[in-house]
């Protein structure tokens, strides 16, 4: 990848974002936002893949009920959430580790395994993994995606050798939203885990609708050298409470636990909210349905604008633009819309998180205003583009 900004870099460099939050400006249509306090936000954040559909009412009640327990350390609640996860996944509590978001668990794995050599990942991949690998001075080898934007497992298998201590795979993939079928991924993981710890980041697995996809937590049950990570930050909408979990063999979990900052890095409120939301399957299904509806709307609008996109199995869409993506992102930021610009394979891309329908309508209106004249000059205006197929994004 040529250029990317992780969330820390964006917040450090985005003075306009800070100004927007503090003094206002807003976007037409932003008043239709839903979820707690969305109406009071001036900047529409469509760059972190947060859920814009609020949190489970059960989770909200759990947080309120837990307030009286905040004077005590949350040790008992740790066991309770681990037991819930283990029961659903066919594991034991000792197969589970909790963290302040799944990235904390992934970072612990980097600390544990960097002494064995380098890490291996795709290019592009989850920005924060690349950032944390650099922070702990772990050498990282990145392998380009296939022409279909899937993980290039054959190339990664060739790269995995005795110098590789850790292999990181995000499926569905971030930032593309493309998923790699389990029939390809499972044998790769079994073989590669004999050489190195394989991390399977399943942050977006709740959103997947393709029947070719499957979680690979069964490899944990089989005792493979595998760490599967998930988060409550996405479909559950608990990003602000910072809670995620990892699933692996007990010996792997024990090594990761040595890197915990203290015996209880996740708060009582986070644990209670996560337990309530984890059990609220109706809420998860509803958010998945809302995400699908907004995604289909965006597909139609991107086609209308003549912009090639990657079909996504997540809560964001990556699409190609015909101008410098960072400049376009800055122009959108001036209009109170934050998106993620990328450059790879010699092209410019924008990754936009899927918000509410009102947010996405506001985004499309501003995007069309910024690129509309160029789109029309290419003969892909409103009438023509609707008759055109999506076409390959490459």
WOJO-V286563 format. One record per residue. N is the residue number from 0. SS is DSSP state (h for helix, s for strand, l for the rest). BURIAL is 1 if it has 9 or more other ideal C-beta (glycine too) atoms within 8 Angstrom, else 0. D_FIRST is the distance of its C-alpha to the first C-alpha in whole Angstrom. Layout:
# WOJO-V286563
n: [N;N]
ss: [SS;SS]
burial: [BURIAL;BURIAL]
d_first: [D_FIRST;D_FIRST]
This chain:
# WOJO-V286563
n: [0;1;2;3;4;5;6;7;8;9;10;11;12;13;14;15;16;17;18;19;20;21;22;23;24;25;26;27;28;29;30;31;32;33;34;35;36;37;38;39;40;41;42;43;44;45;46;47;48;49;50;51;52;53;54;55;56;57;58;59;60;61;62;63;64;65;66;67;68;69;70;71;72;73;74;75;76;77;78;79;80;81;82;83;84;85;86;87;88;89;90;91;92;93;94;95;96;97;98;99;100;101;102;103;104;105;106;107;108;109;110;111;112;113;114;115;116;117;118;119;120;121;122;123;124;125;126;127;128;129;130;131;132;133;134;135;136;137;138;139;140;141;142;143;144;145;146;147;148;149;150;151;152;153;154;155;156;157;158;159;160;161;162;163;164;165;166;167;168;169;170;171;172;173;174;175;176;177;178;179;180;181;182;183;184;185;186;187;188;189;190;191;192;193;194;195;196;197;198;199;200;201;202;203;204;205;206;207;208;209;210;211;212;213;214;215;216;217;218;219;220;221;222;223;224;225;226;227;228;229;230;231;232;233;234;235;236;237;238;239;240;241;242;243;244;245;246;247;248;249;250;251;252;253;254;255;256;257;258;259;260;261;262;263;264;265;266;267;268;269;270;271;272;273;274;275;276;277;278;279;280;281;282;283;284;285;286;287;288;289;290;291;292;293;294;295;296;297;298;299;300;301;302;303;304;305;306;307;308;309;310;311;312;313;314;315;316;317;318;319;320;321;322;323;324;325;326;327;328;329;330;331;332;333;334;335;336;337;338;339;340;341;342;343;344;345;346;347;348;349;350;351;352;353;354;355;356;357;358;359;360;361;362;363;364;365;366;367;368;369;370;371;372;373;374;375;376;377;378;379;380;381;382;383;384;385;386;387;388;389;390;391;392;393]
ss: [l;l;s;l;l;l;h;h;h;h;h;h;h;l;h;h;h;h;h;h;h;h;h;l;l;l;l;l;l;h;h;h;l;l;l;l;l;h;h;h;l;l;l;s;s;l;l;l;l;l;l;l;l;l;l;l;h;h;h;h;h;h;h;h;h;h;h;h;h;l;l;l;l;l;h;h;h;h;h;h;h;h;h;h;h;h;h;h;h;l;l;l;h;h;h;s;s;s;s;l;l;h;h;h;h;h;h;h;h;h;h;h;h;h;h;h;l;s;s;s;s;s;s;l;l;l;h;h;h;h;h;h;h;h;h;l;l;l;l;s;s;s;s;s;l;l;l;l;l;l;l;l;h;h;h;h;h;h;h;l;l;l;l;s;s;s;s;s;s;s;l;l;l;l;l;l;l;l;l;l;l;h;h;h;h;h;h;h;h;h;h;h;l;l;l;l;s;s;s;s;s;l;l;l;h;h;h;l;l;l;l;l;l;l;l;l;l;h;h;h;h;l;l;l;l;s;s;s;s;s;s;l;l;l;l;l;l;l;h;h;h;l;l;s;s;s;s;l;l;h;h;h;h;h;h;h;h;l;l;l;l;l;l;l;l;l;l;h;h;h;h;h;h;h;h;h;h;h;h;l;h;h;h;h;h;h;h;h;h;h;h;h;h;h;h;h;h;h;h;h;h;h;h;h;l;l;l;l;s;s;l;l;l;l;l;s;s;s;s;s;s;l;l;l;h;h;h;h;h;h;h;h;h;h;l;l;s;s;l;s;s;s;s;s;l;l;s;s;s;s;s;s;s;l;l;l;h;h;h;h;h;h;h;h;h;h;h;h;h;h;h;h;h;h;h;h;h;l;l;l;l;h;h;h;h;l;l;l;l;l;l;l;l;l]
burial: [1;0;0;1;1;1;1;0;0;1;0;0;0;1;0;1;1;0;0;1;0;0;0;0;0;0;1;0;1;1;0;1;1;1;1;0;0;1;0;0;1;1;1;1;1;1;1;0;1;1;1;1;1;0;1;1;0;1;1;1;1;1;1;0;0;1;0;0;0;0;0;0;0;1;0;0;1;1;1;1;1;1;1;1;1;1;0;0;1;0;1;0;1;0;1;1;1;1;1;1;1;1;1;1;1;1;1;1;1;1;1;1;1;1;0;0;1;1;1;1;1;1;1;1;1;1;1;1;1;1;1;1;1;1;0;1;0;1;0;1;1;1;1;0;1;0;0;0;1;1;1;1;1;0;1;1;1;0;1;1;0;0;0;1;1;1;1;1;1;1;1;1;1;1;1;1;1;1;1;1;1;1;0;1;1;1;0;1;1;1;0;1;1;0;0;1;1;1;1;1;1;1;1;1;1;0;1;1;0;0;0;0;1;0;0;1;1;0;1;1;1;0;0;1;1;1;1;1;1;1;1;1;1;1;1;1;1;1;1;0;1;1;1;1;1;1;1;1;1;1;0;1;1;0;0;1;0;0;0;1;0;0;0;0;1;1;0;1;1;1;1;1;1;1;1;1;1;1;0;1;0;0;1;1;0;1;1;1;0;1;1;1;1;1;1;0;1;1;1;0;1;1;1;1;1;1;1;1;1;1;0;1;1;1;1;1;1;1;1;1;1;0;1;0;1;1;0;1;1;1;1;1;1;0;0;1;1;1;1;1;1;1;1;1;0;0;0;1;1;1;1;1;1;1;1;1;1;1;1;1;1;1;1;1;1;1;1;1;0;1;1;1;0;1;1;1;0;0;0;1;1;0;0;1;1;0;0;1;0;0;0;0;1;0]
d_first: [0;4;6;7;11;13;16;18;16;17;20;21;20;21;25;26;25;27;30;30;30;33;35;34;33;32;31;34;34;33;36;36;33;34;34;36;36;33;36;36;32;31;27;26;23;21;18;19;20;23;26;28;31;33;34;37;40;41;38;40;43;42;41;44;46;44;45;48;46;44;46;46;43;41;42;44;41;38;41;41;38;37;40;39;36;37;40;37;35;38;37;39;38;38;35;33;32;31;29;28;25;23;21;24;25;21;21;25;23;21;24;26;24;22;26;25;22;18;16;15;12;10;6;6;9;11;10;14;14;11;13;16;15;15;18;20;19;18;16;13;12;9;10;8;10;14;15;16;13;15;14;15;18;19;17;16;20;20;18;20;23;25;23;21;22;20;18;16;16;16;18;18;14;13;11;12;16;16;19;19;23;25;27;24;23;26;27;24;24;28;27;24;26;28;26;24;24;22;21;21;20;22;21;22;24;27;25;25;28;27;30;27;26;27;27;27;29;32;30;31;35;35;34;31;29;26;25;25;24;25;25;28;25;24;27;30;29;30;26;29;31;28;29;27;28;27;30;30;33;35;35;31;32;34;32;29;32;33;30;31;32;36;38;37;33;33;36;39;38;35;36;39;37;34;38;39;36;35;39;38;37;38;36;33;34;35;31;30;32;31;28;28;31;28;25;28;29;25;25;28;27;23;25;28;26;24;21;19;18;17;20;19;21;21;22;19;18;14;15;14;16;18;17;15;13;14;17;18;17;20;22;22;23;26;27;27;24;21;17;14;12;8;6;5;7;9;10;11;11;14;14;18;20;23;26;30;31;32;29;27;30;29;25;26;29;27;24;27;28;25;24;27;29;26;26;30;30;28;30;29;31;32;35;33;30;32;33;30;28;24;23;20;17;15]
